[in-house]
Amino acid sequence: MKKNLRGRAAWLAAVMAMACTAILTVSAAQATNAVDKAVTSVTTVTTTTTSTTVTAAETTQTTTTTQSQTITTTKPQTTTTTQFQTTTTASQSTDPVTIQGAGKTLEAMYGDLSASTGGHEAIQARISGNTLTIDAYVNFKGAYSTKLEGKTYAALAKQGLRLWAGTYQGSRYDFEPGTSFTVQVHIYDIYDGAGARPGQNYFDFVCLAEYGRAFTFYGVGYYNRELLGLYKGAIPDKSYTNGAIGMYRGISGSYTAAQYVKVAAHEFGHVLGLGDLYRRGVASTQECPQGRKYAEGDIMGTHGHVTPNNIEMMLEAYTTGRYQAYVNSGLPEVKSKVIQSY
């Protein structure tokens, strides 16, 4: 009787060992699948969070989601329990500019400019949100119908004025980091005074057929937007309005069309209240870059391109009524306070 009990006990022990082995095998397979699923789940959440974006004037809301999964892996004589938890953070944005961390809107920094605008000036500006609009009232005189590379001087001049339009980014030097804004330039042009709106000032753009250096007529360091387009100012002369641009065909040889456009854009910078950057002994900086003439660098220096700093100086001139120079010099020039890189 005892012998048979021992035999049965041995038989039962063997059966139980086999069952345990089978259970351990199945548990290990399930744990492996659970790990794979958990890794996949984490990867999916990470990808979704990274690709979430908020565009201008768009409202986006993300709902908080928490996923938890417990994975049990079994090794010989050791059982380890690991818990994976992933969380997607809730966020909501109604900012019309950009996502979290962006700078203020242009309007938040300067207002809409209505306090600085009378409505009759030759240069008027307004801001709505992150859009700056510049209205330029221009009276073309002289050889404006002369053609250069298939375009009239007047058409090239207007192309130059529109170089100030574009999209600009703020930085540590200009406006605020993260600020992005657009500039529009609207030109209201007349020719030889015909069709002028009553009470509206127009600054002259005089296209000259001879050689010489282009100029803006109001005197170095002098700026008065109220007087732009009137026959009075620092240098009263019935030939030119205050702030008139005199544009020659070239200095000693004819400009190319591209050069004519760049020079016109440079002179328009003076009308907007900016001084010259060239011949001022200023080293190239990110804020006020130098470069190859007519190709790169600051439009007020090497006739390259319009920079965010140029726009910032223009707004400073517009809101304060003061000429914006790049340096303090023996001339009546005072360095603009918006320049921070030197």
BELVENZI-V388355 format. One record per residue. N is the residue number from 1. RES is the residue in three letters. PSI is psi in whole degrees, -180 to 180 (999 if undefined). D_CENTER is the distance of its C-alpha to the mean C-alpha in Angstrom with 1 decimal. Layout:
n:N res:RES psi:PSI d_center:D_CENTER
n:N res:RES psi:PSI d_center:D_CENTER
//
This chain:
n:1 res:MET psi:-48 d_center:96.3
n:2 res:LYS psi:-36 d_center:94.2
n:3 res:LYS psi:-43 d_center:93.7
n:4 res:ASN psi:-38 d_center:92.3
n:5 res:LEU psi:-42 d_center:89.9
n:6 res:ARG psi:-39 d_center:88.6
n:7 res:GLY psi:-43 d_center:88.0
n:8 res:ARG psi:-40 d_center:86.2
n:9 res:ALA psi:-42 d_center:84.0
n:10 res:ALA psi:-41 d_center:83.1
n:11 res:TRP psi:-44 d_center:82.3
n:12 res:LEU psi:-40 d_center:80.1
n:13 res:ALA psi:-40 d_center:78.2
n:14 res:ALA psi:-42 d_center:77.4
n:15 res:VAL psi:-44 d_center:76.2
n:16 res:MET psi:-38 d_center:73.9
n:17 res:ALA psi:-42 d_center:72.4
n:18 res:MET psi:-39 d_center:71.6
n:19 res:ALA psi:-43 d_center:69.9
n:20 res:CYS psi:-41 d_center:67.8
n:21 res:THR psi:-43 d_center:66.7
n:22 res:ALA psi:-42 d_center:65.7
n:23 res:ILE psi:-43 d_center:63.7
n:24 res:LEU psi:-40 d_center:61.9
n:25 res:THR psi:-46 d_center:61.0
n:26 res:VAL psi:-43 d_center:59.6
n:27 res:SER psi:-40 d_center:57.6
n:28 res:ALA psi:-42 d_center:56.1
n:29 res:ALA psi:-43 d_center:55.0
n:30 res:GLN psi:-40 d_center:53.5
n:31 res:ALA psi:-41 d_center:51.7
n:32 res:THR psi:-46 d_center:50.2
n:33 res:ASN psi:-40 d_center:49.0
n:34 res:ALA psi:-41 d_center:47.5
n:35 res:VAL psi:-46 d_center:45.6
n:36 res:ASP psi:-44 d_center:44.2
n:37 res:LYS psi:-40 d_center:43.1
n:38 res:ALA psi:-44 d_center:41.6
n:39 res:VAL psi:-43 d_center:39.5
n:40 res:THR psi:-43 d_center:38.4
n:41 res:SER psi:-45 d_center:37.5
n:42 res:VAL psi:-44 d_center:35.5
n:43 res:THR psi:-43 d_center:33.6
n:44 res:THR psi:-45 d_center:32.8
n:45 res:VAL psi:-43 d_center:31.5
n:46 res:THR psi:-44 d_center:29.3
n:47 res:THR psi:-44 d_center:27.8
n:48 res:THR psi:-44 d_center:27.2
n:49 res:THR psi:-42 d_center:25.5
n:50 res:THR psi:-35 d_center:23.1
n:51 res:SER psi:-1 d_center:22.1
n:52 res:THR psi:125 d_center:21.4
n:53 res:THR psi:160 d_center:17.9
n:54 res:VAL psi:119 d_center:16.5
n:55 res:THR psi:169 d_center:14.3
n:56 res:ALA psi:142 d_center:12.7
n:57 res:ALA psi:33 d_center:15.7
n:58 res:GLU psi:140 d_center:18.1
n:59 res:THR psi:127 d_center:20.8
n:60 res:THR psi:135 d_center:22.1
n:61 res:GLN psi:132 d_center:25.3
n:62 res:THR psi:130 d_center:26.9
n:63 res:THR psi:139 d_center:30.6
n:64 res:THR psi:130 d_center:32.1
n:65 res:THR psi:130 d_center:34.5
n:66 res:THR psi:127 d_center:37.0
n:67 res:GLN psi:131 d_center:39.1
n:68 res:SER psi:139 d_center:42.1
n:69 res:GLN psi:131 d_center:44.5
n:70 res:THR psi:126 d_center:47.5
n:71 res:ILE psi:129 d_center:48.8
n:72 res:THR psi:120 d_center:52.2
n:73 res:THR psi:137 d_center:53.2
n:74 res:THR psi:124 d_center:56.9
n:75 res:LYS psi:165 d_center:58.2
n:76 res:PRO psi:119 d_center:61.9
n:77 res:GLN psi:12 d_center:63.0
n:78 res:THR psi:131 d_center:59.4
n:79 res:THR psi:123 d_center:57.2
n:80 res:THR psi:130 d_center:53.5
n:81 res:THR psi:124 d_center:51.4
n:82 res:THR psi:133 d_center:47.6
n:83 res:GLN psi:126 d_center:45.2
n:84 res:PHE psi:132 d_center:41.7
n:85 res:GLN psi:128 d_center:39.3
n:86 res:THR psi:141 d_center:35.7
n:87 res:THR psi:131 d_center:33.5
n:88 res:THR psi:121 d_center:30.4
n:89 res:THR psi:137 d_center:28.6
n:90 res:ALA psi:139 d_center:28.1
n:91 res:SER psi:151 d_center:24.7
n:92 res:GLN psi:136 d_center:23.4
n:93 res:SER psi:133 d_center:20.0
n:94 res:THR psi:14 d_center:19.5
n:95 res:ASP psi:124 d_center:16.1
n:96 res:PRO psi:-1 d_center:14.2
n:97 res:VAL psi:-77 d_center:10.7
n:98 res:THR psi:-166 d_center:11.2
n:99 res:ILE psi:-177 d_center:14.1
n:100 res:GLN psi:135 d_center:16.1
n:101 res:GLY psi:-4 d_center:14.7
n:102 res:ALA psi:162 d_center:11.3
n:103 res:GLY psi:178 d_center:10.7
n:104 res:LYS psi:163 d_center:12.1
n:105 res:THR psi:160 d_center:11.2
n:106 res:LEU psi:-40 d_center:10.8
n:107 res:GLU psi:-36 d_center:14.4
n:108 res:ALA psi:-31 d_center:15.6
n:109 res:MET psi:-37 d_center:14.8
n:110 res:TYR psi:-7 d_center:16.1
n:111 res:GLY psi:-169 d_center:18.1
n:112 res:ASP psi:1 d_center:18.5
n:113 res:LEU psi:5 d_center:19.6
n:114 res:SER psi:-29 d_center:23.0
n:115 res:ALA psi:-20 d_center:24.8
n:116 res:SER psi:5 d_center:23.8
n:117 res:THR psi:126 d_center:24.5
n:118 res:GLY psi:-25 d_center:28.1
n:119 res:GLY psi:-3 d_center:27.7
n:120 res:HIS psi:-7 d_center:29.5
n:121 res:GLU psi:154 d_center:27.3
n:122 res:ALA psi:-27 d_center:26.3
n:123 res:ILE psi:120 d_center:22.7
n:124 res:GLN psi:147 d_center:21.6
n:125 res:ALA psi:154 d_center:18.3
n:126 res:ARG psi:155 d_center:17.5
n:127 res:ILE psi:135 d_center:15.0
n:128 res:SER psi:113 d_center:15.3
n:129 res:GLY psi:-113 d_center:13.4
n:130 res:ASN psi:31 d_center:9.7
n:131 res:THR psi:123 d_center:10.7
n:132 res:LEU psi:125 d_center:11.9
n:133 res:THR psi:127 d_center:14.8
n:134 res:ILE psi:122 d_center:16.7
n:135 res:ASP psi:122 d_center:20.3
n:136 res:ALA psi:121 d_center:22.2
n:137 res:TYR psi:112 d_center:26.0
n:138 res:VAL psi:136 d_center:27.4
n:139 res:ASN psi:111 d_center:31.1
n:140 res:PHE psi:137 d_center:31.8
n:141 res:LYS psi:164 d_center:35.0
n:142 res:GLY psi:-140 d_center:36.9
n:143 res:ALA psi:44 d_center:36.7
n:144 res:TYR psi:-19 d_center:33.7
n:145 res:SER psi:-6 d_center:35.5
n:146 res:THR psi:139 d_center:36.1
n:147 res:LYS psi:145 d_center:34.5
n:148 res:LEU psi:116 d_center:32.7
n:149 res:GLU psi:41 d_center:32.4
n:150 res:GLY psi:-5 d_center:33.1
n:151 res:LYS psi:145 d_center:30.7
n:152 res:THR psi:159 d_center:31.7
n:153 res:TYR psi:-39 d_center:30.4
n:154 res:ALA psi:-43 d_center:29.1
n:155 res:ALA psi:-41 d_center:27.1
n:156 res:LEU psi:-38 d_center:25.6
n:157 res:ALA psi:-45 d_center:24.8
n:158 res:LYS psi:-35 d_center:23.0
n:159 res:GLN psi:-38 d_center:21.0
n:160 res:GLY psi:-43 d_center:20.1
n:161 res:LEU psi:-36 d_center:19.0
n:162 res:ARG psi:-7 d_center:16.7
n:163 res:LEU psi:-18 d_center:14.9
n:164 res:TRP psi:-13 d_center:12.9
n:165 res:ALA psi:153 d_center:11.5
n:166 res:GLY psi:-173 d_center:8.5
n:167 res:THR psi:133 d_center:5.0
n:168 res:TYR psi:152 d_center:2.6
n:169 res:GLN psi:137 d_center:2.2
n:170 res:GLY psi:165 d_center:5.7
n:171 res:SER psi:-172 d_center:8.8
n:172 res:ARG psi:-20 d_center:12.6
n:173 res:TYR psi:-35 d_center:12.7
n:174 res:ASP psi:131 d_center:10.1
n:175 res:PHE psi:-119 d_center:9.9
n:176 res:GLU psi:146 d_center:10.2
n:177 res:PRO psi:135 d_center:9.6
n:178 res:GLY psi:-13 d_center:8.1
n:179 res:THR psi:133 d_center:6.4
n:180 res:SER psi:131 d_center:3.7
n:181 res:PHE psi:165 d_center:5.1
n:182 res:THR psi:141 d_center:7.1
n:183 res:VAL psi:131 d_center:9.6
n:184 res:GLN psi:143 d_center:13.1
n:185 res:VAL psi:119 d_center:16.0
n:186 res:HIS psi:128 d_center:19.5
n:187 res:ILE psi:127 d_center:22.5
n:188 res:TYR psi:99 d_center:25.9
n:189 res:ASP psi:142 d_center:28.3
n:190 res:ILE psi:169 d_center:32.0
n:191 res:TYR psi:122 d_center:34.5
n:192 res:ASP psi:34 d_center:37.1
n:193 res:GLY psi:-5 d_center:36.7
n:194 res:ALA psi:133 d_center:37.9
n:195 res:GLY psi:16 d_center:36.5
n:196 res:ALA psi:142 d_center:34.8
n:197 res:ARG psi:137 d_center:34.2
n:198 res:PRO psi:131 d_center:36.7
n:199 res:GLY psi:-2 d_center:35.3
n:200 res:GLN psi:132 d_center:32.0
n:201 res:ASN psi:142 d_center:31.0
n:202 res:TYR psi:133 d_center:29.9
n:203 res:PHE psi:144 d_center:29.0
n:204 res:ASP psi:140 d_center:30.9
n:205 res:PHE psi:104 d_center:29.5
n:206 res:VAL psi:114 d_center:32.6
n:207 res:CYS psi:118 d_center:33.0
n:208 res:LEU psi:137 d_center:35.6
n:209 res:ALA psi:-14 d_center:37.8
n:210 res:GLU psi:179 d_center:38.8
n:211 res:TYR psi:150 d_center:37.3
n:212 res:GLY psi:-179 d_center:35.6
n:213 res:ARG psi:130 d_center:32.5
n:214 res:ALA psi:152 d_center:29.9
n:215 res:PHE psi:162 d_center:29.6
n:216 res:THR psi:130 d_center:28.3
n:217 res:PHE psi:94 d_center:31.2
n:218 res:TYR psi:-1 d_center:31.2
n:219 res:GLY psi:137 d_center:32.0
n:220 res:VAL psi:131 d_center:30.1
n:221 res:GLY psi:-6 d_center:28.7
n:222 res:TYR psi:136 d_center:29.6
n:223 res:TYR psi:127 d_center:27.2
n:224 res:ASN psi:101 d_center:28.2
n:225 res:ARG psi:-28 d_center:26.2
n:226 res:GLU psi:-32 d_center:29.3
n:227 res:LEU psi:-6 d_center:31.3
n:228 res:LEU psi:130 d_center:28.9
n:229 res:GLY psi:-3 d_center:31.0
n:230 res:LEU psi:156 d_center:34.3
n:231 res:TYR psi:52 d_center:37.1
n:232 res:LYS psi:158 d_center:37.1
n:233 res:GLY psi:-151 d_center:35.2
n:234 res:ALA psi:-35 d_center:35.5
n:235 res:ILE psi:81 d_center:37.1
n:236 res:PRO psi:130 d_center:38.9
n:237 res:ASP psi:128 d_center:39.8
n:238 res:LYS psi:-9 d_center:40.8
n:239 res:SER psi:-30 d_center:39.5
n:240 res:TYR psi:143 d_center:35.8
n:241 res:THR psi:160 d_center:33.8
n:242 res:ASN psi:130 d_center:32.0
n:243 res:GLY psi:12 d_center:28.6
n:244 res:ALA psi:146 d_center:29.9
n:245 res:ILE psi:127 d_center:28.5
n:246 res:GLY psi:114 d_center:31.3
n:247 res:MET psi:110 d_center:30.4
n:248 res:TYR psi:168 d_center:33.0
n:249 res:ARG psi:-17 d_center:33.6
n:250 res:GLY psi:175 d_center:33.0
n:251 res:ILE psi:-60 d_center:34.1
n:252 res:SER psi:-15 d_center:37.1
n:253 res:GLY psi:164 d_center:36.4
n:254 res:SER psi:140 d_center:34.5
n:255 res:TYR psi:154 d_center:30.8
n:256 res:THR psi:168 d_center:29.6
n:257 res:ALA psi:-41 d_center:27.5
n:258 res:ALA psi:-39 d_center:24.3
n:259 res:GLN psi:-40 d_center:25.3
n:260 res:TYR psi:-43 d_center:26.2
n:261 res:VAL psi:-45 d_center:22.7
n:262 res:LYS psi:-40 d_center:21.0
n:263 res:VAL psi:-41 d_center:23.6
n:264 res:ALA psi:-40 d_center:23.2
n:265 res:ALA psi:-40 d_center:19.4
n:266 res:HIS psi:-48 d_center:20.4
n:267 res:GLU psi:-34 d_center:23.1
n:268 res:PHE psi:-31 d_center:21.0
n:269 res:GLY psi:-37 d_center:19.0
n:270 res:HIS psi:-41 d_center:22.4
n:271 res:VAL psi:-34 d_center:23.0
n:272 res:LEU psi:-4 d_center:19.8
n:273 res:GLY psi:10 d_center:21.4
n:274 res:LEU psi:147 d_center:20.2
n:275 res:GLY psi:-174 d_center:22.8
n:276 res:ASP psi:144 d_center:23.3
n:277 res:LEU psi:-30 d_center:22.0
n:278 res:TYR psi:154 d_center:24.7
n:279 res:ARG psi:31 d_center:28.2
n:280 res:ARG psi:3 d_center:27.1
n:281 res:GLY psi:26 d_center:27.8
n:282 res:VAL psi:127 d_center:24.4
n:283 res:ALA psi:154 d_center:23.7
n:284 res:SER psi:133 d_center:20.5
n:285 res:THR psi:168 d_center:17.9
n:286 res:GLN psi:-36 d_center:14.5
n:287 res:GLU psi:-41 d_center:13.4
n:288 res:CYS psi:78 d_center:15.8
n:289 res:PRO psi:146 d_center:16.6
n:290 res:GLN psi:172 d_center:19.8
n:291 res:GLY psi:-163 d_center:20.9
n:292 res:ARG psi:135 d_center:23.1
n:293 res:LYS psi:139 d_center:23.6
n:294 res:TYR psi:5 d_center:22.1
n:295 res:ALA psi:-48 d_center:20.4
n:296 res:GLU psi:167 d_center:17.9
n:297 res:GLY psi:-178 d_center:16.9
n:298 res:ASP psi:136 d_center:15.9
n:299 res:ILE psi:-28 d_center:16.9
n:300 res:MET psi:-2 d_center:19.1
n:301 res:GLY psi:-74 d_center:20.8
n:302 res:THR psi:12 d_center:21.4
n:303 res:HIS psi:38 d_center:20.1
n:304 res:GLY psi:-84 d_center:17.5
n:305 res:HIS psi:163 d_center:14.0
n:306 res:VAL psi:132 d_center:11.9
n:307 res:THR psi:164 d_center:9.7
n:308 res:PRO psi:-35 d_center:7.5
n:309 res:ASN psi:-36 d_center:11.1
n:310 res:ASN psi:-43 d_center:12.6
n:311 res:ILE psi:-40 d_center:10.8
n:312 res:GLU psi:-40 d_center:11.9
n:313 res:MET psi:-39 d_center:15.3
n:314 res:MET psi:-44 d_center:15.6
n:315 res:LEU psi:-34 d_center:15.3
n:316 res:GLU psi:-43 d_center:17.7
n:317 res:ALA psi:-41 d_center:20.1
n:318 res:TYR psi:-42 d_center:19.9
n:319 res:THR psi:-22 d_center:20.7
n:320 res:THR psi:-20 d_center:23.2
n:321 res:GLY psi:19 d_center:24.8
n:322 res:ARG psi:141 d_center:24.8
n:323 res:TYR psi:137 d_center:24.1
n:324 res:GLN psi:106 d_center:21.4
n:325 res:ALA psi:162 d_center:22.9
n:326 res:TYR psi:-21 d_center:21.9
n:327 res:VAL psi:164 d_center:25.3
n:328 res:ASN psi:124 d_center:28.4
n:329 res:SER psi:178 d_center:31.0
n:330 res:GLY psi:-21 d_center:34.4
n:331 res:LEU psi:168 d_center:32.9
n:332 res:PRO psi:59 d_center:31.9
n:333 res:GLU psi:133 d_center:28.4
n:334 res:VAL psi:127 d_center:27.0
n:335 res:LYS psi:134 d_center:24.0
n:336 res:SER psi:137 d_center:21.0
n:337 res:LYS psi:-14 d_center:20.7
n:338 res:VAL psi:-15 d_center:16.9
n:339 res:ILE psi:123 d_center:17.4
n:340 res:GLN psi:-8 d_center:18.0
n:341 res:SER psi:-6 d_center:18.4
n:342 res:TYR psi:999 d_center:21.9
//
